[in-house]
Amino acid sequence: MAIANCPAAIGQELNIATGEEHSIGDLANELIAQINPNAKIVCEEERLRPEKSEVNRLLGDSTKMRALTGWKPEYTFEQGLAETVAWIRDNLDTYKVGQYIL
């Protein structure tokens, strides 16, 4: 809504980001903590991507967005995941759980 209500944002490229970096490992560990603390991550060597095959780190910078709109994140990483997990739990009947869908 901050972008929609900001005429100066028209035509601008803006990042909606916290400016905090979280790895896939961070994400997995936080989901495990919230959903099933007894779960363990299993790493299969054959599924690891070659070291130089992809960008390993991404970090969004919302400096421009904040300057134009005054926007700032309202959720922490953990809060955002908790709300997402709660929504999915409340809406599991809309998912084909246990099925791999392409």
C-alpha positions in Angstrom: 0.0 0.0 0.0 2.9 2.3 0.7 4.0 2.1 -3.0 0.4 2.5 -4.3 0.0 5.7 -2.2 3.3 7.2 -3.3 3.3 9.1 -6.6 7.1 9.4 -6.4 7.3 5.6 -6.6 5.8 5.5 -10.1 8.3 4.1 -12.5 10.8 3.4 -9.8 12.5 0.0 -9.2 12.0 -0.7 -5.5 13.0 -3.6 -3.2 10.7 -4.6 -0.5 13.2 -6.2 1.9 14.3 -6.1 5.5 18.0 -5.7 4.7 18.7 -8.8 6.7 20.2 -11.9 5.1 18.9 -15.4 5.9 20.3 -18.6 4.3 18.2 -21.6 3.3 19.7 -23.2 6.4 18.4 -20.4 8.5 15.0 -20.9 7.0 15.0 -24.7 7.4 16.2 -24.4 11.0 13.5 -21.8 11.9 10.8 -23.9 10.3 12.0 -27.0 12.2 11.9 -25.0 15.4 8.4 -23.8 14.8 6.9 -27.0 13.3 8.8 -30.0 14.6 11.8 -29.4 16.9 12.6 -33.1 16.6 13.1 -33.0 12.8 16.6 -33.3 11.4 18.0 -32.0 8.1 19.4 -34.7 5.9 21.9 -33.7 3.3 22.3 -36.0 0.3 25.6 -35.4 -1.5 24.2 -36.1 -4.9 21.6 -33.3 -4.5 24.1 -30.6 -3.6 24.5 -28.0 -6.4 28.0 -27.4 -7.8 29.7 -24.6 -5.9 29.7 -22.1 -8.8 26.3 -23.1 -10.3 24.2 -20.4 -8.6 24.2 -17.2 -6.7 24.9 -18.2 -3.1 23.8 -15.1 -1.3 21.1 -12.4 -2.0 20.4 -9.4 0.2 17.6 -7.0 -0.6 18.2 -3.3 0.1 15.1 -1.3 0.7 16.8 2.1 1.3 15.1 3.7 -1.8 11.7 2.2 -0.8 12.0 3.5 2.7 13.1 7.0 1.6 10.3 7.4 -0.9 7.5 5.9 1.2 8.5 5.8 4.8 7.8 2.0 4.7 9.5 -0.3 7.1 9.0 -4.0 7.8 6.4 -4.9 10.4 7.4 -8.5 11.0 10.6 -10.2 12.0 11.8 -13.2 10.0 10.5 -15.5 12.8 7.1 -13.7 13.0 6.6 -13.8 9.3 7.3 -17.5 9.2 5.0 -18.1 12.2 2.1 -16.4 10.6 2.7 -18.3 7.3 2.9 -21.6 9.1 -0.3 -20.8 11.0 -2.1 -19.9 7.8 -1.0 -23.1 6.1 -2.1 -25.1 9.1 -5.5 -23.4 8.9 -5.8 -24.1 5.2 -4.4 -27.6 4.8 -7.6 -28.8 3.1 -6.7 -26.6 0.1 -3.4 -28.5 -0.4 -2.8 -31.9 -1.9 -0.7 -33.1 1.0 1.5 -36.1 0.3 1.3 -35.6 -3.5 4.1 -34.4 -5.7 2.5 -32.1 -8.2 4.5 -30.7 -11.1 
